[in-house]
Amino acid sequence: NARKAAGKVHSDIERGFIRAEVFQLEELEAAGTEAELKKLGKIRVEGKNYVVQDGDVIHYLFNV
């Protein structure tokens, strides 16, 4: 899940996990920028139980 994947980056991110902002790499390549993805509504907000998929780009929001 997203929380365990965050722990692979750093244990503090797993411990303080709030949410994940997720989009596909292919969508980023097509849109050109993250700002454009946001305008198009392609960035999803997912919780700790989200199952990470191949090709996901994830921004972790956390607080420790």
PQR file of N, CA, C, O and H, with PARSE charges and radii, in Angstrom:
ATOM      1  N   ASN A   1       0.830  -1.188   0.000 -0.4000 1.5000
ATOM      2  CA  ASN A   1       0.000   0.000   0.000 -0.0000 2.0000
ATOM      3  C   ASN A   1       0.876   1.254   0.000  0.5500 1.7000
ATOM      4  O   ASN A   1       2.099   1.169   0.115 -0.5500 1.4000
ATOM      5  N   ALA A   2       0.242   2.406  -0.128 -0.4000 1.5000
ATOM      6  CA  ALA A   2       0.986   3.663  -0.268 -0.0000 2.0000
ATOM      7  C   ALA A   2       1.830   3.972   0.963  0.5500 1.7000
ATOM      8  O   ALA A   2       2.941   4.488   0.845 -0.5500 1.4000
ATOM      9  H   ALA A   2      -0.751   2.475  -0.222  0.4000 1.0000
ATOM     10  N   ARG A   3       1.310   3.658   2.130 -0.4000 1.5000
ATOM     11  CA  ARG A   3       2.059   3.951   3.357 -0.0000 2.0000
ATOM     12  C   ARG A   3       3.331   3.108   3.441  0.5500 1.7000
ATOM     13  O   ARG A   3       4.389   3.625   3.799 -0.5500 1.4000
ATOM     14  H   ARG A   3       0.407   3.239   2.226  0.4000 1.0000
ATOM     15  N   LYS A   4       3.241   1.828   3.117 -0.4000 1.5000
ATOM     16  CA  LYS A   4       4.430   0.968   3.141 -0.0000 2.0000
ATOM     17  C   LYS A   4       5.422   1.383   2.061  0.5500 1.7000
ATOM     18  O   LYS A   4       6.633   1.333   2.277 -0.5500 1.4000
ATOM     19  H   LYS A   4       2.382   1.408   2.826  0.4000 1.0000
ATOM     20  N   ALA A   5       4.914   1.793   0.901 -0.4000 1.5000
ATOM     21  CA  ALA A   5       5.800   2.273  -0.164 -0.0000 2.0000
ATOM     22  C   ALA A   5       6.536   3.531   0.293  0.5500 1.7000
ATOM     23  O   ALA A   5       7.711   3.716  -0.024 -0.5500 1.4000
ATOM     24  H   ALA A   5       3.931   1.833   0.726  0.4000 1.0000
ATOM     25  N   ALA A   6       5.848   4.390   1.032 -0.4000 1.5000
ATOM     26  CA  ALA A   6       6.487   5.596   1.571 -0.0000 2.0000
ATOM     27  C   ALA A   6       7.634   5.220   2.500  0.5500 1.7000
ATOM     28  O   ALA A   6       8.662   5.897   2.534 -0.5500 1.4000
ATOM     29  H   ALA A   6       4.893   4.240   1.290  0.4000 1.0000
ATOM     30  N   GLY A   7       7.455   4.141   3.250 -0.4000 1.5000
ATOM     31  CA  GLY A   7       8.500   3.678   4.156 -0.0000 2.0000
ATOM     32  C   GLY A   7       9.743   3.207   3.436  0.5500 1.7000
ATOM     33  O   GLY A   7      10.831   3.215   4.011 -0.5500 1.4000
ATOM     34  H   GLY A   7       6.621   3.591   3.222  0.4000 1.0000
ATOM     35  N   LYS A   8       9.601   2.797   2.182 -0.4000 1.5000
ATOM     36  CA  LYS A   8      10.766   2.391   1.388 -0.0000 2.0000
ATOM     37  C   LYS A   8      11.635   3.597   1.052  0.5500 1.7000
ATOM     38  O   LYS A   8      12.840   3.462   0.842 -0.5500 1.4000
ATOM     39  H   LYS A   8       8.717   2.791   1.715  0.4000 1.0000
ATOM     40  N   VAL A   9      11.016   4.780   1.003 -0.4000 1.5000
ATOM     41  CA  VAL A   9      11.759   6.014   0.756 -0.0000 2.0000
ATOM     42  C   VAL A   9      12.435   6.458   2.056  0.5500 1.7000
ATOM     43  O   VAL A   9      13.639   6.711   2.088 -0.5500 1.4000
ATOM     44  H   VAL A   9      10.037   4.890   1.175  0.4000 1.0000
ATOM     45  N   HIS A  10      11.636   6.548   3.131 -0.4000 1.5000
ATOM     46  CA  HIS A  10      12.172   6.939   4.437 -0.0000 2.0000
ATOM     47  C   HIS A  10      11.147   6.576   5.505  0.5500 1.7000
ATOM     48  O   HIS A  10       9.947   6.770   5.310 -0.5500 1.4000
ATOM     49  H   HIS A  10      10.658   6.342   3.106  0.4000 1.0000
ATOM     50  N   SER A  11      11.611   6.058   6.615 -0.4000 1.5000
ATOM     51  CA  SER A  11      10.695   5.618   7.676 -0.0000 2.0000
ATOM     52  C   SER A  11       9.868   6.770   8.247  0.5500 1.7000
ATOM     53  O   SER A  11       8.737   6.548   8.679 -0.5500 1.4000
ATOM     54  H   SER A  11      12.586   5.900   6.773  0.4000 1.0000
ATOM     55  N   ASP A  12      10.400   7.991   8.260 -0.4000 1.5000
ATOM     56  CA  ASP A  12       9.640   9.144   8.755 -0.0000 2.0000
ATOM     57  C   ASP A  12       8.427   9.427   7.877  0.5500 1.7000
ATOM     58  O   ASP A  12       7.384   9.848   8.378 -0.5500 1.4000
ATOM     59  H   ASP A  12      11.319   8.172   7.909  0.4000 1.0000
ATOM     60  N   ILE A  13       8.553   9.201   6.574 -0.4000 1.5000
ATOM     61  CA  ILE A  13       7.428   9.438   5.669 -0.0000 2.0000
ATOM     62  C   ILE A  13       6.319   8.433   5.967  0.5500 1.7000
ATOM     63  O   ILE A  13       5.141   8.792   5.974 -0.5500 1.4000
ATOM     64  H   ILE A  13       9.400   8.859   6.167  0.4000 1.0000
ATOM     65  N   GLU A  14       6.689   7.184   6.212 -0.4000 1.5000
ATOM     66  CA  GLU A  14       5.687   6.166   6.559 -0.0000 2.0000
ATOM     67  C   GLU A  14       5.013   6.505   7.890  0.5500 1.7000
ATOM     68  O   GLU A  14       3.791   6.415   8.014 -0.5500 1.4000
ATOM     69  H   GLU A  14       7.645   6.893   6.206  0.4000 1.0000
ATOM     70  N   ARG A  15       5.799   6.886   8.861 -0.4000 1.5000
ATOM     71  CA  ARG A  15       5.273   7.170  10.204 -0.0000 2.0000
ATOM     72  C   ARG A  15       4.319   8.361  10.201  0.5500 1.7000
ATOM     73  O   ARG A  15       3.295   8.334  10.884 -0.5500 1.4000
ATOM     74  H   ARG A  15       6.791   6.958   8.761  0.4000 1.0000
ATOM     75  N   GLY A  16       4.645   9.407   9.436 -0.4000 1.5000
ATOM     76  CA  GLY A  16       3.830  10.617   9.435 -0.0000 2.0000
ATOM     77  C   GLY A  16       2.914  10.763   8.236  0.5500 1.7000
ATOM     78  O   GLY A  16       2.422  11.857   7.961 -0.5500 1.4000
ATOM     79  H   GLY A  16       5.476   9.428   8.881  0.4000 1.0000
ATOM     80  N   PHE A  17       2.679   9.664   7.513 -0.4000 1.5000
ATOM     81  CA  PHE A  17       1.885   9.683   6.281 -0.0000 2.0000
ATOM     82  C   PHE A  17       0.537  10.372   6.497  0.5500 1.7000
ATOM     83  O   PHE A  17      -0.186  10.047   7.439 -0.5500 1.4000
ATOM     84  H   PHE A  17       3.079   8.775   7.737  0.4000 1.0000
ATOM     85  N   ILE A  18       0.201  11.325   5.624 -0.4000 1.5000
ATOM     86  CA  ILE A  18      -1.105  11.985   5.624 -0.0000 2.0000
ATOM     87  C   ILE A  18      -1.896  11.529   4.401  0.5500 1.7000
ATOM     88  O   ILE A  18      -2.998  10.995   4.525 -0.5500 1.4000
ATOM     89  H   ILE A  18       0.787  11.589   4.859  0.4000 1.0000
ATOM     90  N   ARG A  19      -1.324  11.746   3.228 -0.4000 1.5000
ATOM     91  CA  ARG A  19      -1.977  11.324   1.981 -0.0000 2.0000
ATOM     92  C   ARG A  19      -0.947  11.312   0.861  0.5500 1.7000
ATOM     93  O   ARG A  19       0.178  11.786   1.022 -0.5500 1.4000
ATOM     94  H   ARG A  19      -0.429  12.180   3.128  0.4000 1.0000
ATOM     95  N   ALA A  20      -1.357  10.759  -0.279 -0.4000 1.5000
ATOM     96  CA  ALA A  20      -0.488  10.701  -1.451 -0.0000 2.0000
ATOM     97  C   ALA A  20      -1.194  11.369  -2.619  0.5500 1.7000
ATOM     98  O   ALA A  20      -2.378  11.129  -2.856 -0.5500 1.4000
ATOM     99  H   ALA A  20      -2.270  10.374  -0.410  0.4000 1.0000
ATOM    100  N   GLU A  21      -0.477  12.196  -3.341 -0.4000 1.5000
ATOM    101  CA  GLU A  21      -0.974  12.767  -4.594 -0.0000 2.0000
ATOM    102  C   GLU A  21      -0.351  11.947  -5.709  0.5500 1.7000
ATOM    103  O   GLU A  21       0.872  11.858  -5.815 -0.5500 1.4000
ATOM    104  H   GLU A  21       0.485  12.391  -3.149  0.4000 1.0000
ATOM    105  N   VAL A  22      -1.201  11.342  -6.548 -0.4000 1.5000
ATOM    106  CA  VAL A  22      -0.751  10.330  -7.500 -0.0000 2.0000
ATOM    107  C   VAL A  22      -1.151  10.699  -8.921  0.5500 1.7000
ATOM    108  O   VAL A  22      -2.257  11.182  -9.164 -0.5500 1.4000
ATOM    109  H   VAL A  22      -2.195  11.414  -6.462  0.4000 1.0000
ATOM    110  N   PHE A  23      -0.232  10.463  -9.857 -0.4000 1.5000
ATOM    111  CA  PHE A  23      -0.547  10.550 -11.281 -0.0000 2.0000
ATOM    112  C   PHE A  23       0.343   9.576 -12.025  0.5500 1.7000
ATOM    113  O   PHE A  23       1.337   9.091 -11.483 -0.5500 1.4000
ATOM    114  H   PHE A  23       0.667  10.071  -9.659  0.4000 1.0000
ATOM    115  N   GLN A  24      -0.010   9.295 -13.252 -0.4000 1.5000
ATOM    116  CA  GLN A  24       0.748   8.353 -14.075 -0.0000 2.0000
ATOM    117  C   GLN A  24       1.840   9.083 -14.846  0.5500 1.7000
ATOM    118  O   GLN A  24       1.646  10.212 -15.296 -0.5500 1.4000
ATOM    119  H   GLN A  24      -0.817   9.689 -13.692  0.4000 1.0000
ATOM    120  N   LEU A  25       2.976   8.436 -14.992 -0.4000 1.5000
ATOM    121  CA  LEU A  25       4.093   9.006 -15.740 -0.0000 2.0000
ATOM    122  C   LEU A  25       3.674   9.339 -17.166  0.5500 1.7000
ATOM    123  O   LEU A  25       4.060  10.379 -17.701 -0.5500 1.4000
ATOM    124  H   LEU A  25       3.134   7.518 -14.627  0.4000 1.0000
ATOM    125  N   GLU A  26       2.887   8.465 -17.783 -0.4000 1.5000
ATOM    126  CA  GLU A  26       2.439   8.705 -19.163 -0.0000 2.0000
ATOM    127  C   GLU A  26       1.594   9.973 -19.260  0.5500 1.7000
ATOM    128  O   GLU A  26       1.684  10.711 -20.241 -0.5500 1.4000
ATOM    129  H   GLU A  26       2.574   7.621 -17.349  0.4000 1.0000
ATOM    130  N   GLU A  27       0.766  10.226 -18.230 -0.4000 1.5000
ATOM    131  CA  GLU A  27      -0.051  11.443 -18.220 -0.0000 2.0000
ATOM    132  C   GLU A  27       0.830  12.681 -18.119  0.5500 1.7000
ATOM    133  O   GLU A  27       0.553  13.694 -18.761 -0.5500 1.4000
ATOM    134  H   GLU A  27       0.693   9.627 -17.433  0.4000 1.0000
ATOM    135  N   LEU A  28       1.886  12.605 -17.319 -0.4000 1.5000
ATOM    136  CA  LEU A  28       2.818  13.727 -17.189 -0.0000 2.0000
ATOM    137  C   LEU A  28       3.521  13.990 -18.512  0.5500 1.7000
ATOM    138  O   LEU A  28       3.660  15.140 -18.928 -0.5500 1.4000
ATOM    139  H   LEU A  28       2.111  11.782 -16.798  0.4000 1.0000
ATOM    140  N   GLU A  29       3.964  12.928 -19.173 -0.4000 1.5000
ATOM    141  CA  GLU A  29       4.633  13.092 -20.463 -0.0000 2.0000
ATOM    142  C   GLU A  29       3.701  13.746 -21.476  0.5500 1.7000
ATOM    143  O   GLU A  29       4.138  14.586 -22.263 -0.5500 1.4000
ATOM    144  H   GLU A  29       3.851  11.993 -18.836  0.4000 1.0000
ATOM    145  N   ALA A  30       2.428  13.372 -21.468 -0.4000 1.5000
ATOM    146  CA  ALA A  30       1.462  13.938 -22.412 -0.0000 2.0000
ATOM    147  C   ALA A  30       1.144  15.396 -22.089  0.5500 1.7000
ATOM    148  O   ALA A  30       1.028  16.223 -22.993 -0.5500 1.4000
ATOM    149  H   ALA A  30       2.073  12.689 -20.829  0.4000 1.0000
ATOM    150  N   ALA A  31       1.003  15.713 -20.797 -0.4000 1.5000
ATOM    151  CA  ALA A  31       0.626  17.068 -20.392 -0.0000 2.0000
ATOM    152  C   ALA A  31       1.819  18.022 -20.398  0.5500 1.7000
ATOM    153  O   ALA A  31       1.655  19.215 -20.654 -0.5500 1.4000
ATOM    154  H   ALA A  31       1.097  15.041 -20.062  0.4000 1.0000
ATOM    155  N   GLY A  32       3.009  17.509 -20.121 -0.4000 1.5000
ATOM    156  CA  GLY A  32       4.204  18.344 -20.133 -0.0000 2.0000
ATOM    157  C   GLY A  32       4.642  18.838 -18.770  0.5500 1.7000
ATOM    158  O   GLY A  32       5.837  18.849 -18.475 -0.5500 1.4000
ATOM    159  H   GLY A  32       3.142  16.539 -19.913  0.4000 1.0000
ATOM    160  N   THR A  33       3.693  19.250 -17.924 -0.4000 1.5000
ATOM    161  CA  THR A  33       4.040  19.761 -16.595 -0.0000 2.0000
ATOM    162  C   THR A  33       3.017  19.286 -15.566  0.5500 1.7000
ATOM    163  O   THR A  33       1.889  18.927 -15.903 -0.5500 1.4000
ATOM    164  H   THR A  33       2.722  19.241 -18.164  0.4000 1.0000
ATOM    165  N   GLU A  34       3.440  19.296 -14.312 -0.4000 1.5000
ATOM    166  CA  GLU A  34       2.509  18.948 -13.238 -0.0000 2.0000
ATOM    167  C   GLU A  34       1.407  19.991 -13.117  0.5500 1.7000
ATOM    168  O   GLU A  34       0.271  19.652 -12.786 -0.5500 1.4000
ATOM    169  H   GLU A  34       4.356  19.588 -14.039  0.4000 1.0000
ATOM    170  N   ALA A  35       1.725  21.248 -13.380 -0.4000 1.5000
ATOM    171  CA  ALA A  35       0.710  22.300 -13.321 -0.0000 2.0000
ATOM    172  C   ALA A  35      -0.404  22.026 -14.329  0.5500 1.7000
ATOM    173  O   ALA A  35      -1.581  22.223 -14.029 -0.5500 1.4000
ATOM    174  H   ALA A  35       2.648  21.523 -13.649  0.4000 1.0000
ATOM    175  N   GLU A  36      -0.031  21.575 -15.516 -0.4000 1.5000
ATOM    176  CA  GLU A  36      -1.032  21.249 -16.533 -0.0000 2.0000
ATOM    177  C   GLU A  36      -1.865  20.042 -16.101  0.5500 1.7000
ATOM    178  O   GLU A  36      -3.077  20.018 -16.314 -0.5500 1.4000
ATOM    179  H   GLU A  36       0.925  21.416 -15.760  0.4000 1.0000
ATOM    180  N   LEU A  37      -1.224  19.048 -15.500 -0.4000 1.5000
ATOM    181  CA  LEU A  37      -1.965  17.891 -14.978 -0.0000 2.0000
ATOM    182  C   LEU A  37      -2.999  18.330 -13.956  0.5500 1.7000
ATOM    183  O   LEU A  37      -4.133  17.851 -13.961 -0.5500 1.4000
ATOM    184  H   LEU A  37      -0.240  19.068 -15.327  0.4000 1.0000
ATOM    185  N   LYS A  38      -2.601  19.244 -13.077 -0.4000 1.5000
ATOM    186  CA  LYS A  38      -3.515  19.739 -12.051 -0.0000 2.0000
ATOM    187  C   LYS A  38      -4.701  20.452 -12.694  0.5500 1.7000
ATOM    188  O   LYS A  38      -5.841  20.271 -12.268 -0.5500 1.4000
ATOM    189  H   LYS A  38      -1.679  19.633 -13.073  0.4000 1.0000
ATOM    190  N   LYS A  39      -4.433  21.268 -13.728 -0.4000 1.5000
ATOM    191  CA  LYS A  39      -5.517  21.960 -14.441 -0.0000 2.0000
ATOM    192  C   LYS A  39      -6.487  20.973 -15.068  0.5500 1.7000
ATOM    193  O   LYS A  39      -7.696  21.208 -15.097 -0.5500 1.4000
ATOM    194  H   LYS A  39      -3.506  21.415 -14.075  0.4000 1.0000
ATOM    195  N   LEU A  40      -5.945  19.860 -15.572 -0.4000 1.5000
ATOM    196  CA  LEU A  40      -6.759  18.838 -16.228 -0.0000 2.0000
ATOM    197  C   LEU A  40      -7.442  17.898 -15.233  0.5500 1.7000
ATOM    198  O   LEU A  40      -8.243  17.051 -15.630 -0.5500 1.4000
ATOM    199  H   LEU A  40      -4.963  19.670 -15.549  0.4000 1.0000
ATOM    200  N   GLY A  41      -7.132  18.041 -13.962 -0.4000 1.5000
ATOM    201  CA  GLY A  41      -7.739  17.191 -12.941 -0.0000 2.0000
ATOM    202  C   GLY A  41      -7.216  15.766 -12.936  0.5500 1.7000
ATOM    203  O   GLY A  41      -7.935  14.843 -12.553 -0.5500 1.4000
ATOM    204  H   GLY A  41      -6.482  18.729 -13.639  0.4000 1.0000
ATOM    205  N   LYS A  42      -5.972  15.578 -13.356 -0.4000 1.5000
ATOM    206  CA  LYS A  42      -5.383  14.241 -13.470 -0.0000 2.0000
ATOM    207  C   LYS A  42      -4.621  13.800 -12.221  0.5500 1.7000
ATOM    208  O   LYS A  42      -4.158  12.661 -12.154 -0.5500 1.4000
ATOM    209  H   LYS A  42      -5.388  16.328 -13.667  0.4000 1.0000
ATOM    210  N   ILE A  43      -4.487  14.681 -11.237 -0.4000 1.5000
ATOM    211  CA  ILE A  43      -3.780  14.312 -10.013 -0.0000 2.0000
ATOM    212  C   ILE A  43      -4.814  13.856  -8.990  0.5500 1.7000
ATOM    213  O   ILE A  43      -5.717  14.605  -8.615 -0.5500 1.4000
ATOM    214  H   ILE A  43      -4.863  15.605 -11.291  0.4000 1.0000
ATOM    215  N   ARG A  44      -4.660  12.602  -8.546 -0.4000 1.5000
ATOM    216  CA  ARG A  44      -5.600  12.011  -7.596 -0.0000 2.0000
ATOM    217  C   ARG A  44      -5.035  12.098  -6.181  0.5500 1.7000
ATOM    218  O   ARG A  44      -3.819  12.063  -5.988 -0.5500 1.4000
ATOM    219  H   ARG A  44      -3.927  11.993  -8.850  0.4000 1.0000
ATOM    220  N   VAL A  45      -5.908  12.211  -5.211 -0.4000 1.5000
ATOM    221  CA  VAL A  45      -5.518  12.155  -3.804 -0.0000 2.0000
ATOM    222  C   VAL A  45      -5.917  10.779  -3.291  0.5500 1.7000
ATOM    223  O   VAL A  45      -7.079  10.382  -3.382 -0.5500 1.4000
ATOM    224  H   VAL A  45      -6.896  12.240  -5.367  0.4000 1.0000
ATOM    225  N   GLU A  46      -4.941  10.058  -2.750 -0.4000 1.5000
ATOM    226  CA  GLU A  46      -5.170   8.692  -2.278 -0.0000 2.0000
ATOM    227  C   GLU A  46      -4.760   8.570  -0.815  0.5500 1.7000
ATOM    228  O   GLU A  46      -3.913   9.320  -0.329 -0.5500 1.4000
ATOM    229  H   GLU A  46      -3.997  10.381  -2.676  0.4000 1.0000
ATOM    230  N   GLY A  47      -5.365   7.628  -0.132 -0.4000 1.5000
ATOM    231  CA  GLY A  47      -5.069   7.370   1.273 -0.0000 2.0000
ATOM    232  C   GLY A  47      -4.028   6.286   1.458  0.5500 1.7000
ATOM    233  O   GLY A  47      -3.417   5.813   0.500 -0.5500 1.4000
ATOM    234  H   GLY A  47      -6.052   7.019  -0.527  0.4000 1.0000
ATOM    235  N   LYS A  48      -3.838   5.901   2.722 -0.4000 1.5000
ATOM    236  CA  LYS A  48      -2.775   4.958   3.068 -0.0000 2.0000
ATOM    237  C   LYS A  48      -2.992   3.567   2.499  0.5500 1.7000
ATOM    238  O   LYS A  48      -2.028   2.812   2.370 -0.5500 1.4000
ATOM    239  H   LYS A  48      -4.334   6.285   3.500  0.4000 1.0000
ATOM    240  N   ASN A  49      -4.216   3.199   2.154 -0.4000 1.5000
ATOM    241  CA  ASN A  49      -4.494   1.855   1.645 -0.0000 2.0000
ATOM    242  C   ASN A  49      -4.422   1.751   0.124  0.5500 1.7000
ATOM    243  O   ASN A  49      -4.685   0.685  -0.432 -0.5500 1.4000
ATOM    244  H   ASN A  49      -4.999   3.812   2.259  0.4000 1.0000
ATOM    245  N   TYR A  50      -4.070   2.842  -0.556 -0.4000 1.5000
ATOM    246  CA  TYR A  50      -3.946   2.818  -2.015 -0.0000 2.0000
ATOM    247  C   TYR A  50      -2.871   1.811  -2.428  0.5500 1.7000
ATOM    248  O   TYR A  50      -1.771   1.804  -1.875 -0.5500 1.4000
ATOM    249  H   TYR A  50      -3.857   3.708  -0.105  0.4000 1.0000
ATOM    250  N   VAL A  51      -3.196   0.971  -3.393 -0.4000 1.5000
ATOM    251  CA  VAL A  51      -2.237  -0.003  -3.912 -0.0000 2.0000
ATOM    252  C   VAL A  51      -1.452   0.660  -5.041  0.5500 1.7000
ATOM    253  O   VAL A  51      -2.013   1.002  -6.082 -0.5500 1.4000
ATOM    254  H   VAL A  51      -4.090   0.976  -3.842  0.4000 1.0000
ATOM    255  N   VAL A  52      -0.165   0.836  -4.825 -0.4000 1.5000
ATOM    256  CA  VAL A  52       0.702   1.511  -5.787 -0.0000 2.0000
ATOM    257  C   VAL A  52       0.796   0.683  -7.066  0.5500 1.7000
ATOM    258  O   VAL A  52       0.985  -0.533  -7.021 -0.5500 1.4000
ATOM    259  H   VAL A  52       0.291   0.558  -3.980  0.4000 1.0000
ATOM    260  N   GLN A  53       0.662   1.360  -8.205 -0.4000 1.5000
ATOM    261  CA  GLN A  53       0.695   0.719  -9.514 -0.0000 2.0000
ATOM    262  C   GLN A  53       1.985   1.080 -10.246  0.5500 1.7000
ATOM    263  O   GLN A  53       2.594   2.118  -9.984 -0.5500 1.4000
ATOM    264  H   GLN A  53       0.509   2.347  -8.241  0.4000 1.0000
ATOM    265  N   ASP A  54       2.387   0.215 -11.156 -0.4000 1.5000
ATOM    266  CA  ASP A  54       3.546   0.486 -11.998 -0.0000 2.0000
ATOM    267  C   ASP A  54       3.277   1.754 -12.805  0.5500 1.7000
ATOM    268  O   ASP A  54       2.208   1.886 -13.402 -0.5500 1.4000
ATOM    269  H   ASP A  54       1.893  -0.628 -11.369  0.4000 1.0000
ATOM    270  N   GLY A  55       4.216   2.675 -12.834 -0.4000 1.5000
ATOM    271  CA  GLY A  55       4.064   3.922 -13.576 -0.0000 2.0000
ATOM    272  C   GLY A  55       3.534   5.074 -12.741  0.5500 1.7000
ATOM    273  O   GLY A  55       3.424   6.194 -13.238 -0.5500 1.4000
ATOM    274  H   GLY A  55       5.084   2.568 -12.349  0.4000 1.0000
ATOM    275  N   ASP A  56       3.201   4.817 -11.462 -0.4000 1.5000
ATOM    276  CA  ASP A  56       2.725   5.893 -10.590 -0.0000 2.0000
ATOM    277  C   ASP A  56       3.861   6.840 -10.236  0.5500 1.7000
ATOM    278  O   ASP A  56       4.989   6.417  -9.979 -0.5500 1.4000
ATOM    279  H   ASP A  56       3.290   3.907 -11.058  0.4000 1.0000
ATOM    280  N   VAL A  57       3.544   8.117 -10.227 -0.4000 1.5000
ATOM    281  CA  VAL A  57       4.418   9.139  -9.657 -0.0000 2.0000
ATOM    282  C   VAL A  57       3.669   9.626  -8.425  0.5500 1.7000
ATOM    283  O   VAL A  57       2.502  10.009  -8.511 -0.5500 1.4000
ATOM    284  H   VAL A  57       2.629   8.461 -10.435  0.4000 1.0000
ATOM    285  N   ILE A  58       4.340   9.610  -7.283 -0.4000 1.5000
ATOM    286  CA  ILE A  58       3.655   9.902  -6.026 -0.0000 2.0000
ATOM    287  C   ILE A  58       4.366  11.011  -5.269  0.5500 1.7000
ATOM    288  O   ILE A  58       5.582  10.977  -5.078 -0.5500 1.4000
ATOM    289  H   ILE A  58       5.288   9.299  -7.213  0.4000 1.0000
ATOM    290  N   HIS A  59       3.582  11.995  -4.843 -0.4000 1.5000
ATOM    291  CA  HIS A  59       4.066  13.011  -3.907 -0.0000 2.0000
ATOM    292  C   HIS A  59       3.462  12.654  -2.562  0.5500 1.7000
ATOM    293  O   HIS A  59       2.240  12.628  -2.411 -0.5500 1.4000
ATOM    294  H   HIS A  59       2.595  12.023  -4.998  0.4000 1.0000
ATOM    295  N   TYR A  60       4.312  12.378  -1.587 -0.4000 1.5000
ATOM    296  CA  TYR A  60       3.838  12.024  -0.255 -0.0000 2.0000
ATOM    297  C   TYR A  60       3.719  13.277   0.592  0.5500 1.7000
ATOM    298  O   TYR A  60       4.649  14.080   0.660 -0.5500 1.4000
ATOM    299  H   TYR A  60       5.305  12.398  -1.710  0.4000 1.0000
ATOM    300  N   LEU A  61       2.572  13.442   1.238 -0.4000 1.5000
ATOM    301  CA  LEU A  61       2.393  14.501   2.216 -0.0000 2.0000
ATOM    302  C   LEU A  61       2.449  13.841   3.582  0.5500 1.7000
ATOM    303  O   LEU A  61       1.727  12.879   3.845 -0.5500 1.4000
ATOM    304  H   LEU A  61       1.816  12.789   1.183  0.4000 1.0000
ATOM    305  N   PHE A  62       3.312  14.361   4.455 -0.4000 1.5000
ATOM    306  CA  PHE A  62       3.509  13.744   5.764 -0.0000 2.0000
ATOM    307  C   PHE A  62       3.899  14.800   6.781  0.5500 1.7000
ATOM    308  O   PHE A  62       4.301  15.909   6.431 -0.5500 1.4000
ATOM    309  H   PHE A  62       3.898  15.143   4.242  0.4000 1.0000
ATOM    310  N   ASN A  63       3.771  14.432   8.040 -0.4000 1.5000
ATOM    311  CA  ASN A  63       4.118  15.333   9.124 -0.0000 2.0000
ATOM    312  C   ASN A  63       4.717  14.511  10.259  0.5500 1.7000
ATOM    313  O   ASN A  63       4.110  13.548  10.729 -0.5500 1.4000
ATOM    314  H   ASN A  63       3.444  13.530   8.324  0.4000 1.0000
ATOM    315  N   VAL A  64       5.897  14.893  10.689 -0.4000 1.5000
ATOM    316  CA  VAL A  64       6.525  14.208  11.832 -0.0000 2.0000
ATOM    317  C   VAL A  64       6.976  15.221  12.861  0.5500 1.7000
ATOM    318  O   VAL A  64       7.528  14.847  13.896 -0.5500 1.4000
ATOM    319  H   VAL A  64       6.390  15.675  10.308  0.4000 1.0000
TER
END
